[in-house]
Amino acid sequence: MNLPLHIARRYLLAKRSTNAINVITWISITVIAVVTGAMVVVLSAMNGIAELVDKIYSPFDQDITIMASEGKTFPKDSLDLGAILARPDVLRSSWTIEENVLLRCGDQQAVATLKGVEPQYLQMADMERYLYTGESTLQGTQGPDAILGLGLKADLGVPLDDGVFQPLEISAPIRGRKLSRYKQEAFEQTAVALAGAFSMNMEFDSKYAVVPLDLAASLLHYDSAVSALELQLAPKTDMDRVAKELASSLGPRFAVRTRYQKNALMYQTNATEKLVAFVVLAFIGLIGAFNVIASLTMMMIEKKEDMRTLMSMGATAPLVRRIFLHEGLLIVVSGAAIGMALGLGICWAQQQFGFVQMAEAMVDSFPVRIVWTDLVLILGTVLGIGLLATWVPLRALSRRFLYATAARL
């Protein structure tokens, strides 16, 4: 039997002669529980926001994008597409072309980013899920169709494909032709019908017009050149590993980036915000843990006679000190366990019932995602703070109370 732990457990559960000690002990447990629960809720909420942002940006930023290291385009035949698709971790691929164009419908016009894609790209981007109106297709009854962001559709007032008219006019600069020399001939124009409109986020909704790859290549005079090859990987595939392997095999002519690398600033900002929130809460926990010092001090004062009795029976000062060390750790562990259960309960309730709503957002309730590594980090941090707040002052208290008692015996 662990004698110091057994006595510490009895001290924690027993009634004291001075009610203030009970109050301070429960305050210590409550503070640690609140801080632990807050850590669980805040970090889980930030994980949910990060996951929501990833879902918002992932449709247009595929898992892997292969681009030319220099210049805006490269020939298709410079990449061995068959070898890339033969990889077991690659599910789908699509050649893509991106260029700024001028869209016009009647008297309305807007600058947009034309994105030429292959048919399977709509499945890669899960376009059906984000479709606001119309159909998820790039081929209509009259020929190629376009899919616009909802913001562009509203600004231009483009009607959906009626099988007769092609109201959306696209004007694009021809590569290699200078406006000062060719005037109007520096632009190529075409007209298409609108198959549908998607809604992902404000940036994409007001920026992108998706059209068939052949239409974009013809309009821009790209011939067999493309802007990028975008890859969709199998679920749970390590993107960084695949990107490194592809970069090594393709050589310096090509730049291989994951979607996290393409939006590095956004993801780094989310990670920094999460780290700052964790550090602030940990600091609050450190301050709150000083209640444990007050609890142990008053307890040692109250248990002077018990300490004298134990030491007269042969207990050493280090053994008695371990009693109060275990007492402090029991307070911290109790608070951490209660706080962990409280935080997980709040997160579960939010996931199930969505008590905290998000007005005018893509989701109805505030997103929450629990990550087990965060729970381990939180538990380790709280226990570390508790051990620090217990052990360091206990050394000074033991010299004041324990060794003084031993000297009188």
Secondary structure, DSSP 4 states (H G I P E B T S, - for coil): --HHHHHHHHHHHS--SSHHHHHHHHHHHHHHHHHHHHHHHHHHHHHHHHHHHHHHHTTTS-SEEEEESSSS-EEGGGS-HHHHHTSTTEEEEEEEEEEEEEEEETTEEEEEEEEEE-TTHHHHTTHHHHEEEE-S-SEETTEEEEEEEHHHHHHHTPPBP-SS---EEEEEEPTT--HHHHGGGGEEEEEEEEEEEE-S-HHHHTTEEEEEHHHHHHHHT-TTEESEEEEEEPTT--HHHHHHHHHHHH-TTEEEEEHHHHTHHHHHHHHHHHHHHHHHHHHHHHHHTHHHHHHHHHHHHHTHHHHHHHHHTT--HHHHHHHHHHHHHHHHHHHHHHHHHHHHHHHHHHHHH--SB-TTSSSSB------HHHHHHHHHHHHHHHHHHHHHHHHHHHHHHHHHHHHH-
